[in-house]
Amino acid sequence: MIENGEALALQTEGISKHFGAVRAVDELSLSIPRRGTTSIVGPNGSGKSTLVNLLSGVLPLDGGIVIIDGVGLRVVHAYETPDHGLTRTFQEVRLFDQITVWDNIMVVLTERKLFPSLFERVRPANRRKAQAILESVGMWEKRDSLAMELSYGQRKLLEIGRAMAMDVQTYLFDEPFAGLFPQMLERVKDIMKQMRADGYTIVFVSHNMDIVRELSDRIIVLDSGTLLAAGDVEPVLGSPEVIEAYLGA
């Protein structure tokens, strides 16, 4: 899919999600370029996490179409999104707590089902890839630790590593910096910068405007489930409607 001469990783056409009378996402149409990093921001209750859940198939669409790398989907199944080149992390980290850091990565690289993967013969290429991923997220020294033994920040890093192991084009990060101490926050920023440099499409939700300004090539602002503004970061954040709706001025 091409828009204004630029390849698109993601696009929505009139997608909606209602919870009773609440229109969490209301006939929302937007596009996300394949190149670079796009941030999604907005006031609390603006529909940011709901949007990520719709794009990744965690929630079913009430209407509209999600287009992933040119493939239009009226029904998005979470288990199929990697086949379309997309994966995501969660605001509340989801790991296999009872197995090691190493095995959390190997589950993704091998069978992708927990118990069969633990008994599948591991290929040397998968071992090398698992080591490279754990080294890149700073978790190699923790490879033999159970996931349940990790700190909150380390769990975030491992979840990012698991997403990287999916080897897709587009990565959705839902509040990847929330609750992190400064040192861990800088590590996550560095990982995302490197992924961008490696040519991956990065989409992240954040309330931290300093991080949004530092990492984003493009920004999407939501308000009450609708698109308030989208485009280059500084012009969008400086627009009167965004200042009024999001920054409270």
Buried (B, 14 or more C-beta within 10 A) or exposed (E): BEEEEEEBBBBBBEBBBEEEEEBBBBBBEBBBBBBBBBBBBBBEBBBBBBBBBBBBBBBEBBBBBBBBBEEEBEEBEEEEBBEBBBBBBBBEBEBBEEBBBBBBBBBBBBBEEEEEBBEBEEEEEBBEBBBEBBEBBBBBEBBEBBBEEBEEBBBBBBBBBBBBBBBBBBBBBBBBBBEBEEEBBEBBBEBBBEBBEEEBBBBBBBBBBEBBEEBBBBBBBBBBBBBBBBEEBEEBBEBEEBEEBBEEE
